[in-house]
Amino acid sequence: MNVTVARHALLGFSLALGLLEFVDGFRLELPWMAWFYALLLLAGSAWLWRTGNRGPVVMLGVLHLLELVMLLFVFRTASQAPPAWLWWLFVLLTLGGTATAVASLTGPRTAVATNRQRAT
């Protein structure tokens, strides 16, 4: 996967997950936790949009992976677990975000940087 395509996909997954977290907060007993997580995702998305660094990719990748782990081991059996269709939507978004973050970090960008260094 091309690094640019992976970054754009990560941006899409992160924005979708951030908005879904924000909306999901309204059904929770402690909505501020979901809203804070949504804020982190949206801030990371803005950072990713504005820069070409790997920092926002790492941040968003960690946030997606953390959400995936929480979904699989905590939220699936919690008293405020989302309905099955919403749980699966969260899982798919976090899997996609994690995979595209990994693709962006391990993609051909390093080869491009190496080629640039050889050209100079």
C-alpha positions in Angstrom: 0.0 0.0 0.0 1.3 3.4 -0.9 2.2 5.6 2.1 0.0 8.4 0.9 -3.0 6.1 0.4 -2.4 4.6 3.9 -2.2 8.0 5.5 -5.4 9.1 3.8 -7.1 5.9 4.9 -5.8 6.4 8.4 -7.2 9.9 8.4 -10.6 8.5 7.3 -10.7 5.8 9.9 -9.6 8.2 12.6 -12.2 10.8 11.7 -15.0 8.2 11.5 -13.9 6.6 14.8 -13.7 10.0 16.5 -17.2 11.0 15.4 -18.5 7.6 16.4 -16.9 7.9 19.8 -18.5 11.4 20.2 -22.0 10.2 19.3 -21.6 7.0 21.4 -20.8 9.1 24.4 -24.4 10.2 24.6 -25.5 6.7 25.5 -22.9 6.1 28.2 -23.1 6.9 31.9 -19.8 8.7 31.8 -19.8 10.4 28.4 -16.8 12.6 29.1 -14.5 9.5 28.7 -15.7 8.8 25.2 -15.7 12.5 24.3 -12.1 12.9 25.6 -11.1 9.9 23.4 -12.9 11.4 20.5 -11.0 14.7 21.0 -7.7 12.8 21.0 -8.7 11.1 17.7 -9.8 14.3 16.1 -6.7 16.2 17.3 -4.5 13.5 15.9 -6.4 13.6 12.6 -5.8 17.4 12.4 -2.2 16.9 13.1 -2.0 14.1 10.5 -3.7 16.4 8.0 -1.3 19.3 8.6 2.1 17.5 8.7 4.0 14.8 6.9 5.6 13.5 10.1 5.3 10.1 11.5 4.3 11.4 14.9 0.5 11.6 14.2 0.6 8.2 12.5 2.1 6.7 15.7 -0.3 8.5 17.9 -3.4 7.5 15.9 -2.1 3.9 15.5 -1.7 3.6 19.2 -5.2 5.1 19.8 -6.7 2.6 17.3 -4.9 -0.3 18.8 -5.8 0.7 22.4 -9.5 1.0 21.4 -9.3 -2.5 19.7 -7.8 -4.1 22.8 -10.4 -2.5 25.0 -13.2 -3.6 22.6 -12.1 -7.2 22.6 -11.3 -7.6 26.3 -13.4 -5.0 28.2 -16.3 -3.5 26.3 -17.6 -6.8 24.9 -18.7 -7.9 28.4 -19.1 -4.5 30.1 -22.5 -3.5 31.5 -22.6 -0.6 29.1 -21.5 -2.7 26.1 -22.7 -1.3 22.8 -25.2 -3.3 20.7 -23.6 -6.0 18.5 -23.8 -4.0 15.3 -22.2 -1.0 16.9 -19.5 -3.1 18.5 -18.7 -4.6 15.1 -18.5 -1.2 13.6 -16.1 -0.1 16.2 -14.0 -3.2 15.7 -13.9 -2.7 11.9 -12.9 0.9 12.3 -10.2 0.2 14.8 -8.8 -2.7 12.8 -8.7 -0.6 9.7 -7.0 2.3 11.5 -4.4 0.0 13.1 -3.6 -1.7 9.8 -3.3 1.6 7.9 -1.1 3.1 10.6 1.2 0.0 10.4 1.2 0.2 6.5 2.0 3.9 6.7 4.9 3.3 9.1 6.3 0.3 7.3 5.5 1.3 3.7 7.9 2.3 1.0 8.5 5.7 2.6 11.8 4.4 4.0 12.8 3.3 0.5 11.9 6.7 -0.9 13.9 8.4 1.8 16.9 6.1 1.1 16.7 6.9 -2.6 16.6 10.7 -1.9 19.7 10.3 0.3 21.5 8.5 -2.6 20.5 11.3 -5.0 22.2 14.0 -2.9 
